[in-house]
Amino acid sequence: MATPTYTVEEEYDLIIVGTGSGNSIPAPEFDDQKIAIVEEGRFGGTCLNVGCIPTKMYVYAADLALAARESGHLGLDMSVNHVDWQAIIDRVFTNRIDKIAQGGEEYRRGEETPNITVYDQHAVFVAPRTLKIGEHVIRGKRIVLAAGSRPTIPEVYATSGVKYYTNEDIMRMPKQPRSLIVVGGGYIAMEFAHVFDGLGTKVTIVNRSSRLLRFLDEDISDRFNDIAKRRFDISFGTATKLEETAEGVRLTLDNGDVIEAEAILVATGRTPNGDLLQLDNAGVEMHEDGRIKVDEYGRTTADGIWALGDVSSPYMLKHVANAETRAVQHNLLHPDDLHAMPHDFVPSAIFTHPQIATVGMDEKEARAMGYDVTVKVQNFGDVAYGWAMNDHTGICKLIADKKTGQLLGAHILGPQASTLIQQLITAMVYDLDMRTFARSQYWIHPALPEVVENAILGLEWED
């Protein structure tokens, strides 16, 4: 069979595939370059359209609704009378997200960036540094692959013929379901379980393993699992059949459980999109897990082709994709002064309830690395603001080197965890000594950061 030949119709100095973090590359320093941007979906990528930003807007509404429902422990009698699902959709998408995505595309197509051409169809490689986009064939001196990721769908759901939701469409579902099955035990599943339960939907979680958020430090994971088992119906098993019913869906598990609900969300992970780009034609190699191989500077195995974000990064986090973008952007402009991808002290947060935030090693990892560790688990309820909240679940766990005072890991479960972690990230980045850190600064009393202060003071050091 003859290999097809393609006529290149346009040559570019730079081609960018994907408009999540990749859309930030064409800064004013690139104004003298001819650039193509390829985006078959909405401008802004996963984070803006179906991920970080809209989900947290839903989470905030759920936080307030859940707080009202659980206010009795504070001597209050509060309730949510009605959830206007369409009003939430309008607030999140119609009035904000969709306008930002549309504005981003219009800007790149407009007079403000005359050196940029936008292509809005799927791209595949047909030769080194050569892409076929619909009927167009273009070549770039340099190409940046920032094509993101997509939901991972197990076969039992994909082949069922039954409607299932993913994170990419559940926030726009026509109406709020009275009941929902959430399949998965990772951060996406737990955030949506909180959203829908908080807003009044009956949620049943189905997870293959017997532990939710199992990648977390054991103390944090144990505490979260205890909370989740009191809040949700949970079934640990693997799906064998998904069927449509008159009322919605029926899911059968290998443990014999049969669960019915109005709708089902499949949140079993994300798959990098590199396998959709026909990378072999460009000489770009992938890892076994589907990520594009890159070196410490973001260069793929093919000359002139770079990659960043979910399609290649070991961290599927927007703040990491943004940091990688800054590194690749610099490296494109300064090939003789390359910056490494910034993968040290990467923090993450899970906006479920309670919030969870983490940075650095967990206790098992630190001990396996040979550190002589000191560990402190501090309860939120032991500080004054914890009393104000009547909190009985929040904890801050710190792991440090007993000999040097170096903070090795910080793990927080509780209110404002994603904010409280920041000072500990700073301490790790600048290698601040925990033996003097707590008493070298003021901690506002009675504010929640005293949880962190007391955790640090609770660490034990060598004499």
N, C-alpha and C positions, 0 to 999 in steps of 0.2 A: 504494500500500500504506500503510495507516494506521500511524502511529507508535504503538507500544504505550505505554500509560500504567501507571504504577506507584504504588502507595500506600505511602508511607513509614510503617513501623511503629514505628521508634525514631529519636530524634534524640540525637546525642552531641556533647559538647564537642570530642572528639578521637577520630579513628579512625586506627589504625596497621595498615598492611597489611604483614605480614612480621614474624617474631620472631627474626631474626638480631640485628643491632645494634639494630633498631627496638624490641626488647623492653626495652631499657635506658632508653627515654624516660620511662616512667611512674615517676619518682622520687617521694619523699614530697611534693614541691612540687605534684604533680598530684593529690593525694588528694581535693581538693574538686571535681575534674572527673569527669564521666561519660565513660568511655572504652570504646571497642570495640577489640579486638585480633583481627585476621583472620589465620589460619594454616591452610592446607589440608594442610600436611605436618607434619613433626616440629618442635617448638619448638627453637630454637637456630640454625636456618638452616644454610647451607652449611658454615660453619666448624666448627661443633660436630659435625654429623652425617655429612658426606661430604667435608670439606675439611681445613682446617689441622690440627685437633687429631688426629683419627684417623690421618690420613696420616703425621704425624710420629711417632706411636706405632709404626706399621709401619716407618717409616724407621729408627727407633732399633734395632729388632730386626735390620733388614737391615745396618745399620752394624756391629753386633757380629758377625754371621755373616760378612760380607765381611772384616772384620779378621782373623777366625780363618783364613779361607781364604787370605789373603795374608800370613800371619804369618811365612812362611819368610825374608823379607828381614831379620827381626829375630833370626834364629837360633832360631826356635821351630817346633815341629811341632804345629799345632793344626788341628782340623777341627770341623765341626758334624755330629753323628751323625744328627740327625733334626730336621725342622721340623714341629711340631704345629700345623697350620694352624687347626684348630678351637680350640685353646687360645689362639692369638693373637686370633681373633675374639672369644672369650669375654672375654679380658683387656681388649680395646679397647671392644667394644660392650656385651656382656651385663653386665659388671661395672662399667662406667663411663659410656660415652657415652649408652646408652639410658636409664640411670637418671637422668642429668642432664636429658635432654630431657623425660622423663616428669615429673620433679620440677618443671621449669620450667612446664609446662602446668598441673600440679596447683596450683602456687602461684598462678598467674593466675586459676584457676577457684575458688580457695578463699576462706576467710573473711578471710585477711590482706589481700586487695585487693577489698573489696566493691564498689568503684566501677568495676570492670572486668568486661566481658562478653567471652567468647571465642567467636568464630565459626570453624568448622573446615572450611569449604568454599571453593571458588574464588570470588574476587570480581571483578566487572566493573563499570565505570561505566555507568549508564543515564541520568545527567543530571549537571549540575555538583554536585560534592560529594555525590553520591548513588551508592551501591553496591548491587548485587544480589548476594547471597551465598546460593546455593542458592535457597530459596523466600523468603528474608528480604530486605527492602529497607530500608536504613538511610541516614541522612544525617548528615554531620558538619559542625560549624562550621569545623573544620580537619581536614585529612587528611595523614598522612605516608605516603608510598609507600617502603617498604623491602623490596620484593618480590624482590630478589636477581637471580640469573641461573641459567642452565641450560646443560648441555653443547651445543655446536654439533655437529650431525651432518650431514656431507656426504651428498648424495642417494644415492650409490652404496651406502652402508651402510644408510641409513634405508629404502630401498626393496628391499633384498636379500631380506628375509624370513629372514635368518640371524641367530642370536643374537650380539649384540656387547655388550661391557661398556663402561661409562663410569666416571668417577670415583665416580659415585653408587651403583654396585652392585658394583664389582669387589672391594672389600674384604670383601664378604659372600658371595663366590662359594662354592659348595658344597665345593670342594676346590682346593688349589693346583695349577695346571696344570704339566705338565712342560715345556711350551713356550708362549710367548705372543708374539703380534704386538702391538707398541705403535705406533699410528698417531699421528704428531704430533712436532713438534720444539720445543715450548714447555716451560714449567716443569712443568706437570702430567704431560706425557708423560715427561720426564726423571726426575721423582721416582719415578714408578711403574716405569720401566725399572730404576732402581736398587733399588727395593724387591724386585721379583721376581727380578732377577738375583742380588741379595745373598742371597736366601733359596733360591737353587738352581734357579730356572726358567730355561730357555734363552730368551733374549729376542732378538727381531729388531725393530729400529726401522724404520719406514717413514715417510719425510718427503717432502713435496712439493718443498721447496727443497733445495739442496745444503749447507745450513748449519744445524746445530742451535743453538738459543738465539741466533738471528741478531740479536736486538734488543740484545744486550749489547755492551759495548766490545769492539773487535776483538781486543785482546790476550787478554782473558778468553775470548771466544768461540773464538778459535783454539786456545787451550790446552785448553779443554773438548772441542772437536771431536777433537783429537788423542787425548785420553784415551778418549773414547767409541768411536772407531774401533778402538782396541785391545781394548776391553772387549766391545762388542756387534757382532752382525751388523747392518749398516745398508744399507738400499736407498733410494736417492733416486728417487722417482717418484710418480705419481698413480694411485690405484686405479681400475681399470675394471670389476672384477667381484669380488664376494664370494660364495663358495659354501660349502655345508655338505658335509663329508666324513664318512666313518665314524669318523675319529679326531678331528674337530674342524672346522676351517675351512681354506679355500684362498683366498688373495688374489692376484689377478692385477693387475699394474701396467702402465702404458703403456710402460715401458722393456723389457717382455718378461719381467721377473722373475715367478716364481710361487712364493709362499711358503705353506707349510702349518704349522699349529700347532694345539694343542688349543683355544686361545681367542684372542680378539682384543679389545684395548682401543682405543677411539676417543677420543683426547684431542687434539682439534683446536681447542680454544678454548672460550669461554663466550659465551652470548648473553644480554643483559639481558632481563628478563621484562616490560618495559613493553608489548610488543606483545600480551601476553595479557590486558591490563586494559581494552581498548576505551576508550583514553584520549581518542579524538575526542569521545566523549559528554560529557567533562568539560572540554574545551578545553585539554587538556594536550598540548603539542607534544613531538616527539622529534627528536633529531639523526638524520642519515642512517645512522649506525652503530648505531642502535637504542637509544641512551641517552636517557632523559628529559631534556629541557632544563631546567636550573636556573640561577638567577643566582648571584652570589658568596655569597649567604646561604642557598642551598638552596631558594629559592622556585621553583616551576614557573611556566609561563605562565598558569596558572589561579589565580584568587584563592583563597587559603585552602588551597592544596594544596602540600605540600613533598615533596621526594624526597632520598634518601640511599643510599649503598652502591652495590652492583653495578648496580642498576637505572638509576643516573644518573651515577655517579662516573667520571672518567677513569682511576681507579686501582681495579682489582678486587683490593683487599687488605683484610684484616680490620682491620688497625690503622688504615687510612684510614677505613673504615666506622665504626669506633668513634669516631674523632675528629670525623667529620662528624655523628655522632649527638649528641655533646656540643654541637656548634655549633647544630644544629637545636633541641635541647632548650632551650638558652639562649634562642634566638630566639623559641620559642613562649612562653616565660615572660616575656621582656623585649622586646616588639615595638618599643620605642623605643630599644633599645640592641643592635642586631643585630651578631652576630659573623660574620665571613667564614669560609667553609669553609677549613680548614687544609691547604693543598696545597703548602706550601713544604718543600723538603728531604725529600721522601718516599723512604724507603728500602725496599728489598725484598730478600728472600732466597729462594734456591732450594735445597731440601734434597735435592739429589742427591748424588753422590759424585764429586769433592770438593764440599763446600758452596760456594755462591756468594752473595755479598752485594754490594749496590751502593747508592750514594746520589749524587745530583747528576749533573752532565754527564759524558758520555764524552769522549774526546779530540777526536773529530771535531766534536762539538757545541760544545765550548769554542773550538776554532779557528774554526769557522763564526761564532761570536758575536763574533769579533774580539779575543779575549784573546791576550796574549803569554804563552803557557803554558810552564810548566816541568813535566816529567813524569819520574816515577821508577817503575820496575817492580822490586820487591824480591822476591827468592826466599825462600820459607820455609826452604829448605835452607841458607841463609847465616847463620842464627842458631842459638843453642845448642839450643833446644827442637826446632827443625827437624831438627837432627842426631839428637836423641833419637828422633824419629819416623822418621828415615831418609826424609824427605820430598823428593821430586824433582819435584813438579808444582805445589805451591802458590805463588801470587804475590799480592802486594799492589801495586796500581797507583794512584798518586795523581796528580791533575792540579791545578795551582795557578796563580794569576796571578803571574808573575815579578816584577811591579812592586810589588804590594801585599801579597803573602803570603797572599792569600785562597785557601782551599781550594775548588776548583770541583767536584771529583768524586773519589769513592773507590770502588775496585772490587777485591774480594778473592775469590780462588778458593783454597780450601784448608780444612784442618781448622779448625773453630770460626769460620768466616767470619761467620756470623750474629751472633756475639758480638763479634768483633774490630771490626766496623764501627761499633759503638755510640759509641765515643769520637770517631770521625770525624764522626758525625752531630751530636754535641754541638758539635764544633769549628765545623761549618758553621752550625748554628743560632745560635750566639753570636758568629759572625764572628771567631774567634780567629786570630791571625796565626801562620801556619806557620813563619815565620822564627824565632820564639821559643818555639813550642809544645813542641818536643821537649825542650829544655833547661830549661823552666820547671817540670818535674815529674819525679818518679822513675818509672822503668819497672822492674818487678820482674824481676830476673835470677835464673835463666834461664827466663823465661816467654815464651809465644808472642806477647804484645803487643810484644815487641822487633822483630817483623817490621814493625809499624806505625812504631815509633820510627825504625828504620833507613831506612824508606821516606821519612819526613819529612826526615831528615838528608841523604838523597840528592838532594833537590830543589835546584836551582841558582837563585840569585837575582841580580838586578841589583845591581851595586856602588853 
